[in-house]
Amino acid sequence: MDPLVTTTRLTLREWSDDDAPAALAVYGATQVARWLTPAVERIPDLEAMRSVPLAIALLVVNIGFLAFAAYVLGEVASNAAERNKNQTDLIARMVNDIRDCKQGPKT
């Protein structure tokens, strides 16, 4: 099975039935499920964990989280870009003001 995406810290690949026990350890835990409900209820057993609709639902929840994280990061980057633009504009105005002071008043 070829990975869909690979980075230095992450490999995304298709779901396999062999993933069910490890996934059940996470999604079957009450401490995790309380943060996922009502979108996804606690997974009761391996059979439920192996079900295709459930795997799709978990994928949707995870993609939703990633989309939200990307949105937040995009907003942060956008705000930073706007601040940088404002700072660049301010510096340009200051340079022009200093240049005008050195050249004397405009007639």
Protein Blocks (a to p, Z undefined) as FASTA:
>chain_A
ZZfbdcfkbccddddfklmmmmmmmmmpmklmmmmpmkbccdfbfklmmpmklmmmmmmm
mmmmmmmmmmmmmmmmmmmmmmmmmmmmmmmmmmmmmmmmmnopaZZ
